[in-house]
Amino acid sequence: MGRVESIFGYWPEFADGRILALSWQHADQLLLTIDYIDAEQRKRARISLLFSGISNLNLTGLMSENVLDSLEISGEGPVTVHLEACVGLCGSFNCARVEVIEVTQNSVCSQAASPHET
């Protein structure tokens, strides 16, 4: 998870993170891709997390647009994952392992220039 922390300086809660993709990789693996922006630091990244050894899966509310309020990952063997939604997908599951498989840092658009005083 160090690749995510190297961009933001911390492990985010993914507040307001857009879920770009959710897919089964194998019978017990779930791939979750999130577009996360830290507006204060003006940093943005696309982060893909692979959850292996899935059990107790309880996800609901999948919509065409899914925005997280938070993503909590806690514990060790089994790991508990809880998705709290602003909009769309929410729920929880357990897994044996969590792996960051891809992190792509993107630019954040600059704020509009303030008008010059005349």
C-alpha positions as CSV (number, residue, x, y, z in Angstrom):
1,M,0.0,0.0,0.0
2,G,3.1,2.2,0.0
3,R,2.6,3.3,-3.6
4,V,-0.6,5.1,-2.6
5,E,1.0,6.6,0.5
6,S,4.0,7.8,-1.6
7,I,1.6,9.9,-3.7
8,F,-0.7,11.4,-1.0
9,G,1.5,11.1,2.1
10,Y,-1.1,9.0,3.8
11,W,-3.5,6.1,3.2
12,P,-6.8,7.8,2.2
13,E,-10.3,7.0,3.3
14,F,-11.3,7.6,-0.3
15,A,-13.9,10.2,0.6
16,D,-15.6,11.3,-2.7
17,G,-13.7,8.7,-4.6
18,R,-15.5,7.5,-7.8
19,I,-15.7,3.8,-8.3
20,L,-14.6,3.3,-11.9
21,A,-14.7,-0.5,-12.0
22,L,-15.8,-3.5,-9.9
23,S,-15.2,-6.9,-11.2
24,W,-14.6,-10.5,-10.3
25,Q,-11.2,-11.8,-11.3
26,H,-11.7,-15.4,-10.1
27,A,-14.2,-17.1,-7.9
28,D,-12.8,-15.5,-4.8
29,Q,-11.1,-12.3,-6.1
30,L,-12.7,-8.9,-6.4
31,L,-11.0,-6.0,-8.3
32,L,-12.0,-2.4,-7.3
33,T,-10.7,0.6,-9.2
34,I,-11.2,4.1,-7.6
35,D,-10.5,7.6,-9.0
36,Y,-9.4,9.5,-5.9
37,I,-8.7,13.3,-5.6
38,D,-7.1,15.1,-2.7
39,A,-8.2,18.6,-3.6
40,E,-6.2,20.2,-0.8
41,Q,-3.0,18.7,-2.1
42,R,-4.1,19.0,-5.7
43,K,-3.3,15.3,-6.3
44,R,-5.2,12.7,-8.1
45,A,-4.7,9.0,-8.7
46,R,-6.5,5.9,-10.1
47,I,-6.0,3.1,-7.7
48,S,-6.8,-0.6,-8.3
49,L,-7.1,-2.9,-5.3
50,L,-7.3,-6.7,-5.5
51,F,-9.1,-8.4,-2.7
52,S,-8.5,-12.2,-2.5
53,G,-10.1,-14.9,-0.5
54,I,-13.5,-13.1,-0.4
55,S,-16.1,-14.3,2.1
56,N,-19.3,-12.8,3.7
57,L,-19.9,-10.6,0.7
58,N,-22.7,-8.1,1.2
59,L,-22.7,-5.4,-1.5
60,T,-25.8,-3.5,-2.6
61,G,-26.8,-0.3,-4.4
62,L,-24.7,-0.6,-7.5
63,M,-25.6,2.2,-9.9
64,S,-24.2,3.7,-13.0
65,E,-22.4,6.3,-10.8
66,N,-20.9,5.1,-7.5
67,V,-19.1,7.5,-5.1
68,L,-17.6,6.5,-1.8
69,D,-17.9,8.3,1.5
70,S,-15.2,6.0,2.8
71,L,-13.4,2.7,2.3
72,E,-12.3,1.1,5.5
73,I,-9.8,-1.8,5.5
74,S,-9.1,-3.3,8.9
75,G,-7.7,-6.4,10.6
76,E,-5.4,-9.1,9.6
77,G,-6.5,-12.6,8.4
78,P,-9.4,-12.1,7.9
79,V,-9.4,-8.5,6.7
80,T,-12.7,-6.6,7.0
81,V,-13.6,-4.2,4.2
82,H,-16.4,-1.7,4.6
83,L,-17.6,0.6,1.8
84,E,-19.7,3.5,2.8
85,A,-21.4,5.3,-0.1
86,C,-22.2,8.9,-0.9
87,V,-24.1,7.4,-3.9
88,G,-24.4,3.9,-5.1
89,L,-22.4,0.8,-4.1
90,C,-22.1,0.1,-0.4
91,G,-21.6,-2.9,1.9
92,S,-18.9,-5.1,3.4
93,F,-17.0,-8.3,3.0
94,N,-14.1,-10.2,4.5
95,C,-11.0,-11.2,2.6
96,A,-7.7,-13.0,3.2
97,R,-5.5,-10.4,1.4
98,V,-5.6,-6.9,-0.1
99,E,-3.1,-5.9,-2.7
100,V,-2.6,-2.6,-4.5
101,I,-2.1,-3.8,-8.1
102,E,-2.0,-0.5,-9.9
103,V,-1.6,3.2,-9.1
104,T,-1.6,5.8,-11.8
105,Q,-1.1,9.4,-10.7
106,N,-3.0,11.9,-12.8
107,S,-3.0,15.7,-13.0
108,V,-5.6,17.8,-11.2
109,C,-6.9,20.7,-13.2
110,S,-5.7,24.0,-11.9
111,Q,-8.2,26.4,-10.4
112,A,-9.5,29.2,-12.7
113,A,-7.3,32.2,-12.6
114,S,-8.7,35.0,-10.5
115,P,-9.6,38.1,-12.5
116,H,-7.0,40.8,-12.6
117,E,-7.8,44.1,-10.9
118,T,-7.8,47.1,-13.1
